[in-house]
Amino acid sequence: MKPETQRITIAEACGWRFSPHYDADLKCIALGCWVRAGGADHELEMPPDYLDDLDAMHVAVMSKSGEFKLKYREILADICGAMHYHNATAPQRAEAFLKALNKWEEVE
């Protein structure tokens, strides 16, 4: 998956939504046109940079259920190796998060 697509998909999975005041085709470039979960349409922000921020990925994972977290950890261990998943990078965690949601798309 392209990094922009990963960021958008994670943000949407965490409840962020693109502002209805902007063309949806601009999602990848209009980073400051998003509304956080539960936010008002006029409160535009930029979603977290999930691919560069371990804290943002932690918040994303913790927002999900216990069953999801088990699946996520299994996938992360496959990506990083069972003994190294605690040292996983933000991009590795993003990949595992999206795979656990069945939203990961392989790039051809």
Backbone atoms as SQL, in Angstrom:
CREATE TABLE atoms (id INTEGER PRIMARY KEY, chain TEXT, resi INTEGER, resn TEXT, atom TEXT, x REAL, y REAL, z REAL);
INSERT INTO atoms VALUES
  (1, 'A', 1, 'MET', 'N', 0.838, -1.191, 0.000),
  (2, 'A', 1, 'MET', 'CA', 0.000, 0.000, 0.000),
  (3, 'A', 1, 'MET', 'C', 0.875, 1.243, 0.000),
  (4, 'A', 2, 'LYS', 'N', 0.417, 2.251, -0.676),
  (5, 'A', 2, 'LYS', 'CA', 1.140, 3.511, -0.655),
  (6, 'A', 2, 'LYS', 'C', 1.013, 4.138, 0.732),
  (7, 'A', 3, 'PRO', 'N', 2.030, 4.868, 1.169),
  (8, 'A', 3, 'PRO', 'CA', 1.976, 5.492, 2.502),
  (9, 'A', 3, 'PRO', 'C', 0.740, 6.379, 2.706),
  (10, 'A', 4, 'GLU', 'N', 0.362, 7.150, 1.700),
  (11, 'A', 4, 'GLU', 'CA', -0.807, 8.028, 1.841),
  (12, 'A', 4, 'GLU', 'C', -2.076, 7.215, 2.084),
  (13, 'A', 5, 'THR', 'N', -2.191, 6.103, 1.358),
  (14, 'A', 5, 'THR', 'CA', -3.363, 5.239, 1.515),
  (15, 'A', 5, 'THR', 'C', -3.375, 4.607, 2.898),
  (16, 'A', 6, 'GLN', 'N', -2.199, 4.220, 3.395),
  (17, 'A', 6, 'GLN', 'CA', -2.121, 3.650, 4.741),
  (18, 'A', 6, 'GLN', 'C', -2.589, 4.664, 5.783),
  (19, 'A', 7, 'ARG', 'N', -2.079, 5.892, 5.686),
  (20, 'A', 7, 'ARG', 'CA', -2.451, 6.933, 6.655),
  (21, 'A', 7, 'ARG', 'C', -3.957, 7.195, 6.653),
  (22, 'A', 8, 'ILE', 'N', -4.526, 7.293, 5.467),
  (23, 'A', 8, 'ILE', 'CA', -5.964, 7.560, 5.346),
  (24, 'A', 8, 'ILE', 'C', -6.773, 6.409, 5.920),
  (25, 'A', 9, 'THR', 'N', -6.399, 5.186, 5.583),
  (26, 'A', 9, 'THR', 'CA', -7.149, 4.019, 6.044),
  (27, 'A', 9, 'THR', 'C', -7.078, 3.881, 7.558),
  (28, 'A', 10, 'ILE', 'N', -5.914, 4.125, 8.156),
  (29, 'A', 10, 'ILE', 'CA', -5.786, 4.057, 9.614),
  (30, 'A', 10, 'ILE', 'C', -6.608, 5.168, 10.263),
  (31, 'A', 11, 'ALA', 'N', -6.516, 6.375, 9.724),
  (32, 'A', 11, 'ALA', 'CA', -7.289, 7.491, 10.284),
  (33, 'A', 11, 'ALA', 'C', -8.786, 7.172, 10.265),
  (34, 'A', 12, 'GLU', 'N', -9.264, 6.669, 9.146),
  (35, 'A', 12, 'GLU', 'CA', -10.685, 6.337, 9.047),
  (36, 'A', 12, 'GLU', 'C', -11.065, 5.207, 10.006),
  (37, 'A', 13, 'ALA', 'N', -10.172, 4.239, 10.187),
  (38, 'A', 13, 'ALA', 'CA', -10.432, 3.145, 11.124),
  (39, 'A', 13, 'ALA', 'C', -10.485, 3.636, 12.567),
  (40, 'A', 14, 'CYS', 'N', -9.838, 4.778, 12.822),
  (41, 'A', 14, 'CYS', 'CA', -9.831, 5.370, 14.164),
  (42, 'A', 14, 'CYS', 'C', -10.913, 6.440, 14.333),
  (43, 'A', 15, 'GLY', 'N', -11.805, 6.546, 13.360),
  (44, 'A', 15, 'GLY', 'CA', -12.934, 7.456, 13.497),
  (45, 'A', 15, 'GLY', 'C', -12.778, 8.814, 12.856),
  (46, 'A', 16, 'TRP', 'N', -11.614, 9.101, 12.295),
  (47, 'A', 16, 'TRP', 'CA', -11.426, 10.362, 11.587),
  (48, 'A', 16, 'TRP', 'C', -12.249, 10.318, 10.305),
  (49, 'A', 17, 'ARG', 'N', -12.723, 11.472, 9.858),
  (50, 'A', 17, 'ARG', 'CA', -13.441, 11.540, 8.585),
  (51, 'A', 17, 'ARG', 'C', -13.018, 12.791, 7.840),
  (52, 'A', 18, 'PHE', 'N', -13.001, 12.651, 6.529),
  (53, 'A', 18, 'PHE', 'CA', -12.621, 13.771, 5.683),
  (54, 'A', 18, 'PHE', 'C', -13.763, 14.773, 5.676),
  (55, 'A', 19, 'SER', 'N', -13.441, 16.052, 5.733),
  (56, 'A', 19, 'SER', 'CA', -14.457, 17.098, 5.809),
  (57, 'A', 19, 'SER', 'C', -15.423, 17.015, 4.625),
  (58, 'A', 20, 'PRO', 'N', -16.719, 17.114, 4.904),
  (59, 'A', 20, 'PRO', 'CA', -17.699, 17.095, 3.817),
  (60, 'A', 20, 'PRO', 'C', -17.648, 18.369, 2.968),
  (61, 'A', 21, 'HIS', 'N', -16.887, 19.357, 3.394),
  (62, 'A', 21, 'HIS', 'CA', -16.771, 20.623, 2.665),
  (63, 'A', 21, 'HIS', 'C', -15.731, 20.568, 1.550),
  (64, 'A', 22, 'TYR', 'N', -15.041, 19.447, 1.418),
  (65, 'A', 22, 'TYR', 'CA', -13.984, 19.324, 0.420),
  (66, 'A', 22, 'TYR', 'C', -14.225, 18.101, -0.452),
  (67, 'A', 23, 'ASP', 'N', -13.693, 18.135, -1.655),
  (68, 'A', 23, 'ASP', 'CA', -13.809, 17.036, -2.609),
  (69, 'A', 23, 'ASP', 'C', -13.027, 15.837, -2.074),
  (70, 'A', 24, 'ALA', 'N', -13.659, 14.675, -2.028),
  (71, 'A', 24, 'ALA', 'CA', -13.025, 13.468, -1.493),
  (72, 'A', 24, 'ALA', 'C', -11.767, 13.075, -2.271),
  (73, 'A', 25, 'ASP', 'N', -11.646, 13.526, -3.501),
  (74, 'A', 25, 'ASP', 'CA', -10.448, 13.227, -4.285),
  (75, 'A', 25, 'ASP', 'C', -9.205, 13.913, -3.728),
  (76, 'A', 26, 'LEU', 'N', -9.386, 14.848, -2.821),
  (77, 'A', 26, 'LEU', 'CA', -8.271, 15.591, -2.240),
  (78, 'A', 26, 'LEU', 'C', -7.727, 14.965, -0.952),
  (79, 'A', 27, 'LYS', 'N', -8.273, 13.831, -0.534),
  (80, 'A', 27, 'LYS', 'CA', -7.872, 13.210, 0.736),
  (81, 'A', 27, 'LYS', 'C', -6.356, 13.085, 0.902),
  (82, 'A', 28, 'CYS', 'N', -5.675, 12.692, -0.141),
  (83, 'A', 28, 'CYS', 'CA', -4.227, 12.448, -0.044),
  (84, 'A', 28, 'CYS', 'C', -3.411, 13.718, 0.099),
  (85, 'A', 29, 'ILE', 'N', -3.927, 14.843, -0.387),
  (86, 'A', 29, 'ILE', 'CA', -3.129, 16.062, -0.346),
  (87, 'A', 29, 'ILE', 'C', -3.666, 17.107, 0.627),
  (88, 'A', 30, 'ALA', 'N', -4.939, 17.022, 0.960),
  (89, 'A', 30, 'ALA', 'CA', -5.540, 18.013, 1.865),
  (90, 'A', 30, 'ALA', 'C', -5.494, 17.478, 3.294),
  (91, 'A', 31, 'LEU', 'N', -4.294, 17.391, 3.863),
  (92, 'A', 31, 'LEU', 'CA', -4.112, 16.758, 5.166),
  (93, 'A', 31, 'LEU', 'C', -4.793, 17.513, 6.304),
  (94, 'A', 32, 'GLY', 'N', -4.962, 18.812, 6.171),
  (95, 'A', 32, 'GLY', 'CA', -5.566, 19.594, 7.244),
  (96, 'A', 32, 'GLY', 'C', -7.072, 19.720, 7.128),
  (97, 'A', 33, 'CYS', 'N', -7.692, 18.850, 6.359),
  (98, 'A', 33, 'CYS', 'CA', -9.142, 18.928, 6.117),
  (99, 'A', 33, 'CYS', 'C', -9.878, 17.733, 6.710),
  (100, 'A', 34, 'TRP', 'N', -9.440, 17.299, 7.850),
  (101, 'A', 34, 'TRP', 'CA', -10.039, 16.134, 8.493),
  (102, 'A', 34, 'TRP', 'C', -10.712, 16.543, 9.799),
  (103, 'A', 35, 'VAL', 'N', -11.683, 15.742, 10.217),
  (104, 'A', 35, 'VAL', 'CA', -12.419, 15.959, 11.457),
  (105, 'A', 35, 'VAL', 'C', -12.172, 14.742, 12.335),
  (106, 'A', 36, 'ARG', 'N', -11.698, 14.982, 13.552),
  (107, 'A', 36, 'ARG', 'CA', -11.426, 13.858, 14.460),
  (108, 'A', 36, 'ARG', 'C', -12.732, 13.193, 14.876),
  (109, 'A', 37, 'ALA', 'N', -12.644, 11.990, 15.386),
  (110, 'A', 37, 'ALA', 'CA', -13.818, 11.239, 15.818),
  (111, 'A', 37, 'ALA', 'C', -14.625, 12.074, 16.812),
  (112, 'A', 38, 'GLY', 'N', -15.885, 12.251, 16.537),
  (113, 'A', 38, 'GLY', 'CA', -16.753, 13.016, 17.418),
  (114, 'A', 38, 'GLY', 'C', -16.652, 14.516, 17.255),
  (115, 'A', 39, 'GLY', 'N', -15.804, 14.991, 16.344),
  (116, 'A', 39, 'GLY', 'CA', -15.604, 16.423, 16.144),
  (117, 'A', 39, 'GLY', 'C', -16.676, 17.026, 15.241),
  (118, 'A', 40, 'ALA', 'N', -16.780, 18.335, 15.289),
  (119, 'A', 40, 'ALA', 'CA', -17.730, 19.064, 14.450),
  (120, 'A', 40, 'ALA', 'C', -17.113, 19.306, 13.072),
  (121, 'A', 41, 'ASP', 'N', -17.956, 19.393, 12.059),
  (122, 'A', 41, 'ASP', 'CA', -17.489, 19.548, 10.678),
  (123, 'A', 41, 'ASP', 'C', -16.586, 20.758, 10.462),
  (124, 'A', 42, 'HIS', 'N', -16.741, 21.793, 11.270),
  (125, 'A', 42, 'HIS', 'CA', -15.926, 22.992, 11.082),
  (126, 'A', 42, 'HIS', 'C', -14.596, 22.933, 11.843),
  (127, 'A', 43, 'GLU', 'N', -14.391, 21.911, 12.656),
  (128, 'A', 43, 'GLU', 'CA', -13.149, 21.768, 13.432),
  (129, 'A', 43, 'GLU', 'C', -12.151, 20.905, 12.654),
  (130, 'A', 44, 'LEU', 'N', -11.503, 21.517, 11.685),
  (131, 'A', 44, 'LEU', 'CA', -10.598, 20.785, 10.808),
  (132, 'A', 44, 'LEU', 'C', -9.216, 20.651, 11.426),
  (133, 'A', 45, 'GLU', 'N', -8.643, 19.466, 11.269),
  (134, 'A', 45, 'GLU', 'CA', -7.325, 19.162, 11.816),
  (135, 'A', 45, 'GLU', 'C', -6.584, 18.251, 10.849),
  (136, 'A', 46, 'MET', 'N', -5.363, 17.951, 11.197),
  (137, 'A', 46, 'MET', 'CA', -4.582, 16.977, 10.465),
  (138, 'A', 46, 'MET', 'C', -4.534, 15.704, 11.315),
  (139, 'A', 47, 'PRO', 'N', -4.873, 14.551, 10.736),
  (140, 'A', 47, 'PRO', 'CA', -4.787, 13.310, 11.524),
  (141, 'A', 47, 'PRO', 'C', -3.339, 13.005, 11.898),
  (142, 'A', 48, 'PRO', 'N', -3.137, 12.159, 12.880),
  (143, 'A', 48, 'PRO', 'CA', -1.770, 11.799, 13.276),
  (144, 'A', 48, 'PRO', 'C', -0.992, 11.192, 12.105),
  (145, 'A', 49, 'ASP', 'N', 0.304, 11.319, 12.152),
  (146, 'A', 49, 'ASP', 'CA', 1.175, 10.733, 11.128),
  (147, 'A', 49, 'ASP', 'C', 1.530, 9.316, 11.579),
  (148, 'A', 50, 'TYR', 'N', 0.615, 8.418, 11.346),
  (149, 'A', 50, 'TYR', 'CA', 0.743, 7.059, 11.865),
  (150, 'A', 50, 'TYR', 'C', 2.016, 6.346, 11.428),
  (151, 'A', 51, 'LEU', 'N', 2.537, 6.661, 10.259),
  (152, 'A', 51, 'LEU', 'CA', 3.711, 5.957, 9.754),
  (153, 'A', 51, 'LEU', 'C', 5.027, 6.476, 10.320),
  (154, 'A', 52, 'ASP', 'N', 4.969, 7.575, 11.051),
  (155, 'A', 52, 'ASP', 'CA', 6.182, 8.137, 11.644),
  (156, 'A', 52, 'ASP', 'C', 6.077, 8.343, 13.152),
  (157, 'A', 53, 'ASP', 'N', 4.978, 7.916, 13.751),
  (158, 'A', 53, 'ASP', 'CA', 4.730, 8.227, 15.152),
  (159, 'A', 53, 'ASP', 'C', 4.293, 6.973, 15.914),
  (160, 'A', 54, 'LEU', 'N', 5.197, 6.432, 16.721),
  (161, 'A', 54, 'LEU', 'CA', 4.868, 5.239, 17.505),
  (162, 'A', 54, 'LEU', 'C', 3.714, 5.494, 18.475),
  (163, 'A', 55, 'ASP', 'N', 3.665, 6.689, 19.043),
  (164, 'A', 55, 'ASP', 'CA', 2.583, 7.008, 19.973),
  (165, 'A', 55, 'ASP', 'C', 1.228, 6.983, 19.263),
  (166, 'A', 56, 'ALA', 'N', 1.169, 7.509, 18.054),
  (167, 'A', 56, 'ALA', 'CA', -0.084, 7.507, 17.291),
  (168, 'A', 56, 'ALA', 'C', -0.517, 6.074, 16.988),
  (169, 'A', 57, 'MET', 'N', 0.433, 5.223, 16.648),
  (170, 'A', 57, 'MET', 'CA', 0.085, 3.819, 16.387),
  (171, 'A', 57, 'MET', 'C', -0.377, 3.135, 17.662),
  (172, 'A', 58, 'HIS', 'N', 0.220, 3.477, 18.783),
  (173, 'A', 58, 'HIS', 'CA', -0.216, 2.903, 20.058),
  (174, 'A', 58, 'HIS', 'C', -1.676, 3.285, 20.334),
  (175, 'A', 59, 'VAL', 'N', -2.003, 4.545, 20.139),
  (176, 'A', 59, 'VAL', 'CA', -3.381, 5.010, 20.352),
  (177, 'A', 59, 'VAL', 'C', -4.334, 4.293, 19.395),
  (178, 'A', 60, 'ALA', 'N', -3.919, 4.126, 18.147),
  (179, 'A', 60, 'ALA', 'CA', -4.766, 3.440, 17.163),
  (180, 'A', 60, 'ALA', 'C', -5.050, 2.003, 17.598),
  (181, 'A', 61, 'VAL', 'N', -4.015, 1.294, 18.003),
  (182, 'A', 61, 'VAL', 'CA', -4.190, -0.105, 18.428),
  (183, 'A', 61, 'VAL', 'C', -5.052, -0.181, 19.684),
  (184, 'A', 62, 'MET', 'N', -4.798, 0.701, 20.637),
  (185, 'A', 62, 'MET', 'CA', -5.548, 0.665, 21.894),
  (186, 'A', 62, 'MET', 'C', -7.023, 1.039, 21.715),
  (187, 'A', 63, 'SER', 'N', -7.372, 1.645, 20.594),
  (188, 'A', 63, 'SER', 'CA', -8.767, 2.010, 20.347),
  (189, 'A', 63, 'SER', 'C', -9.600, 0.808, 19.917),
  (190, 'A', 64, 'LYS', 'N', -8.954, -0.311, 19.694),
  (191, 'A', 64, 'LYS', 'CA', -9.641, -1.511, 19.208),
  (192, 'A', 64, 'LYS', 'C', -9.857, -2.517, 20.337),
  (193, 'A', 65, 'SER', 'N', -10.657, -3.535, 20.042),
  (194, 'A', 65, 'SER', 'CA', -11.028, -4.547, 21.036),
  (195, 'A', 65, 'SER', 'C', -9.872, -5.493, 21.352),
  (196, 'A', 66, 'GLY', 'N', -10.056, -6.264, 22.407),
  (197, 'A', 66, 'GLY', 'CA', -9.046, -7.227, 22.823),
  (198, 'A', 66, 'GLY', 'C', -8.786, -8.293, 21.781),
  (199, 'A', 67, 'GLU', 'N', -9.835, -8.763, 21.098),
  (200, 'A', 67, 'GLU', 'CA', -9.673, -9.781, 20.064),
  (201, 'A', 67, 'GLU', 'C', -8.838, -9.238, 18.905),
  (202, 'A', 68, 'PHE', 'N', -9.082, -7.995, 18.529),
  (203, 'A', 68, 'PHE', 'CA', -8.288, -7.357, 17.479),
  (204, 'A', 68, 'PHE', 'C', -6.829, -7.288, 17.900),
  (205, 'A', 69, 'LYS', 'N', -6.582, -6.916, 19.152),
  (206, 'A', 69, 'LYS', 'CA', -5.213, -6.758, 19.629),
  (207, 'A', 69, 'LYS', 'C', -4.436, -8.074, 19.551),
  (208, 'A', 70, 'LEU', 'N', -5.102, -9.190, 19.832),
  (209, 'A', 70, 'LEU', 'CA', -4.432, -10.487, 19.726),
  (210, 'A', 70, 'LEU', 'C', -4.046, -10.778, 18.280),
  (211, 'A', 71, 'LYS', 'N', -4.961, -10.524, 17.352),
  (212, 'A', 71, 'LYS', 'CA', -4.682, -10.731, 15.930),
  (213, 'A', 71, 'LYS', 'C', -3.554, -9.799, 15.479),
  (214, 'A', 72, 'TYR', 'N', -3.612, -8.550, 15.914),
  (215, 'A', 72, 'TYR', 'CA', -2.581, -7.563, 15.577),
  (216, 'A', 72, 'TYR', 'C', -1.206, -8.037, 16.050),
  (217, 'A', 73, 'ARG', 'N', -1.110, -8.511, 17.285),
  (218, 'A', 73, 'ARG', 'CA', 0.181, -8.955, 17.825),
  (219, 'A', 73, 'ARG', 'C', 0.727, -10.153, 17.063),
  (220, 'A', 74, 'GLU', 'N', -0.157, -11.070, 16.679),
  (221, 'A', 74, 'GLU', 'CA', 0.282, -12.230, 15.895),
  (222, 'A', 74, 'GLU', 'C', 0.856, -11.791, 14.553),
  (223, 'A', 75, 'ILE', 'N', 0.167, -10.871, 13.896),
  (224, 'A', 75, 'ILE', 'CA', 0.626, -10.384, 12.596),
  (225, 'A', 75, 'ILE', 'C', 1.921, -9.598, 12.756),
  (226, 'A', 76, 'LEU', 'N', 2.008, -8.779, 13.781),
  (227, 'A', 76, 'LEU', 'CA', 3.224, -7.999, 14.018),
  (228, 'A', 76, 'LEU', 'C', 4.404, -8.925, 14.282),
  (229, 'A', 77, 'ALA', 'N', 4.189, -9.998, 15.017),
  (230, 'A', 77, 'ALA', 'CA', 5.255, -10.966, 15.273),
  (231, 'A', 77, 'ALA', 'C', 5.701, -11.631, 13.975),
  (232, 'A', 78, 'ASP', 'N', 4.766, -11.884, 13.066),
  (233, 'A', 78, 'ASP', 'CA', 5.136, -12.443, 11.759),
  (234, 'A', 78, 'ASP', 'C', 5.978, -11.459, 10.956),
  (235, 'A', 79, 'ILE', 'N', 5.637, -10.194, 11.035),
  (236, 'A', 79, 'ILE', 'CA', 6.355, -9.164, 10.275),
  (237, 'A', 79, 'ILE', 'C', 7.764, -8.954, 10.830),
  (238, 'A', 80, 'CYS', 'N', 7.879, -8.891, 12.146),
  (239, 'A', 80, 'CYS', 'CA', 9.149, -8.521, 12.792),
  (240, 'A', 80, 'CYS', 'C', 9.950, -9.695, 13.329),
  (241, 'A', 81, 'GLY', 'N', 9.325, -10.804, 13.460),
  (242, 'A', 81, 'GLY', 'CA', 9.952, -11.917, 14.156),
  (243, 'A', 81, 'GLY', 'C', 9.449, -11.917, 15.587),
  (244, 'A', 82, 'ALA', 'N', 9.095, -13.070, 16.086),
  (245, 'A', 82, 'ALA', 'CA', 8.452, -13.186, 17.393),
  (246, 'A', 82, 'ALA', 'C', 9.230, -12.523, 18.524),
  (247, 'A', 83, 'MET', 'N', 10.552, -12.540, 18.425),
  (248, 'A', 83, 'MET', 'CA', 11.360, -11.995, 19.517),
  (249, 'A', 83, 'MET', 'C', 11.576, -10.484, 19.396),
  (250, 'A', 84, 'HIS', 'N', 11.153, -9.883, 18.296),
  (251, 'A', 84, 'HIS', 'CA', 11.493, -8.484, 18.055),
  (252, 'A', 84, 'HIS', 'C', 10.284, -7.562, 17.900),
  (253, 'A', 85, 'TYR', 'N', 9.080, -8.063, 18.091),
  (254, 'A', 85, 'TYR', 'CA', 7.923, -7.216, 17.803),
  (255, 'A', 85, 'TYR', 'C', 7.804, -6.031, 18.761),
  (256, 'A', 86, 'HIS', 'N', 8.407, -6.097, 19.913),
  (257, 'A', 86, 'HIS', 'CA', 8.374, -4.948, 20.828),
  (258, 'A', 86, 'HIS', 'C', 9.175, -3.763, 20.274),
  (259, 'A', 87, 'ASN', 'N', 10.114, -4.045, 19.379),
  (260, 'A', 87, 'ASN', 'CA', 10.935, -3.006, 18.768),
  (261, 'A', 87, 'ASN', 'C', 10.443, -2.622, 17.370),
  (262, 'A', 88, 'ALA', 'N', 9.229, -2.987, 17.048),
  (263, 'A', 88, 'ALA', 'CA', 8.687, -2.713, 15.710),
  (264, 'A', 88, 'ALA', 'C', 8.618, -1.219, 15.442),
  (265, 'A', 89, 'THR', 'N', 8.878, -0.860, 14.205),
  (266, 'A', 89, 'THR', 'CA', 8.801, 0.535, 13.783),
  (267, 'A', 89, 'THR', 'C', 7.335, 0.930, 13.556),
  (268, 'A', 90, 'ALA', 'N', 7.107, 2.209, 13.436),
  (269, 'A', 90, 'ALA', 'CA', 5.743, 2.686, 13.162),
  (270, 'A', 90, 'ALA', 'C', 5.213, 2.115, 11.844),
  (271, 'A', 91, 'PRO', 'N', 6.001, 2.078, 10.760),
  (272, 'A', 91, 'PRO', 'CA', 5.482, 1.483, 9.526),
  (273, 'A', 91, 'PRO', 'C', 5.144, -0.008, 9.669),
  (274, 'A', 92, 'GLN', 'N', 5.933, -0.741, 10.441),
  (275, 'A', 92, 'GLN', 'CA', 5.636, -2.158, 10.670),
  (276, 'A', 92, 'GLN', 'C', 4.337, -2.306, 11.466),
  (277, 'A', 93, 'ARG', 'N', 4.147, -1.446, 12.447),
  (278, 'A', 93, 'ARG', 'CA', 2.926, -1.490, 13.246),
  (279, 'A', 93, 'ARG', 'C', 1.711, -1.096, 12.405),
  (280, 'A', 94, 'ALA', 'N', 1.903, -0.126, 11.505),
  (281, 'A', 94, 'ALA', 'CA', 0.812, 0.285, 10.617),
  (282, 'A', 94, 'ALA', 'C', 0.408, -0.868, 9.707),
  (283, 'A', 95, 'GLU', 'N', 1.395, -1.562, 9.162),
  (284, 'A', 95, 'GLU', 'CA', 1.099, -2.710, 8.304),
  (285, 'A', 95, 'GLU', 'C', 0.326, -3.783, 9.068),
  (286, 'A', 96, 'ALA', 'N', 0.775, -4.115, 10.263),
  (287, 'A', 96, 'ALA', 'CA', 0.091, -5.125, 11.074),
  (288, 'A', 96, 'ALA', 'C', -1.328, -4.673, 11.420),
  (289, 'A', 97, 'PHE', 'N', -1.489, -3.396, 11.744),
  (290, 'A', 97, 'PHE', 'CA', -2.808, -2.837, 12.071),
  (291, 'A', 97, 'PHE', 'C', -3.759, -3.013, 10.888),
  (292, 'A', 98, 'LEU', 'N', -3.298, -2.643, 9.706),
  (293, 'A', 98, 'LEU', 'CA', -4.155, -2.744, 8.520),
  (294, 'A', 98, 'LEU', 'C', -4.427, -4.197, 8.146),
  (295, 'A', 99, 'LYS', 'N', -3.444, -5.056, 8.309),
  (296, 'A', 99, 'LYS', 'CA', -3.666, -6.477, 8.024),
  (297, 'A', 99, 'LYS', 'C', -4.656, -7.081, 9.018),
  (298, 'A', 100, 'ALA', 'N', -4.582, -6.672, 10.268),
  (299, 'A', 100, 'ALA', 'CA', -5.519, -7.182, 11.281),
  (300, 'A', 100, 'ALA', 'C', -6.952, -6.725, 10.983),
  (301, 'A', 101, 'LEU', 'N', -7.085, -5.592, 10.326),
  (302, 'A', 101, 'LEU', 'CA', -8.408, -5.089, 9.922),
  (303, 'A', 101, 'LEU', 'C', -8.839, -5.636, 8.558),
  (304, 'A', 102, 'ASN', 'N', -7.973, -6.436, 7.935),
  (305, 'A', 102, 'ASN', 'CA', -8.213, -6.943, 6.577),
  (306, 'A', 102, 'ASN', 'C', -8.345, -5.807, 5.571),
  (307, 'A', 103, 'LYS', 'N', -7.553, -4.759, 5.763),
  (308, 'A', 103, 'LYS', 'CA', -7.593, -3.611, 4.857),
  (309, 'A', 103, 'LYS', 'C', -6.263, -3.398, 4.141),
  (310, 'A', 104, 'TRP', 'N', -5.318, -4.294, 4.338),
  (311, 'A', 104, 'TRP', 'CA', -4.026, -4.179, 3.684),
  (312, 'A', 104, 'TRP', 'C', -4.156, -4.606, 2.227),
  (313, 'A', 105, 'GLU', 'N', -3.582, -3.808, 1.344),
  (314, 'A', 105, 'GLU', 'CA', -3.589, -4.125, -0.079),
  (315, 'A', 105, 'GLU', 'C', -2.148, -4.228, -0.564),
  (316, 'A', 106, 'GLU', 'N', -1.807, -5.351, -1.142),
  (317, 'A', 106, 'GLU', 'CA', -0.458, -5.535, -1.681),
  (318, 'A', 106, 'GLU', 'C', -0.302, -4.679, -2.930),
  (319, 'A', 107, 'VAL', 'N', 0.852, -4.075, -3.092),
  (320, 'A', 107, 'VAL', 'CA', 1.157, -3.278, -4.273),
  (321, 'A', 107, 'VAL', 'C', 1.777, -4.189, -5.309),
  (322, 'A', 108, 'GLU', 'N', 1.271, -4.096, -6.516),
  (323, 'A', 108, 'GLU', 'CA', 1.802, -4.960, -7.589),
  (324, 'A', 108, 'GLU', 'C', 3.003, -4.355, -8.244);
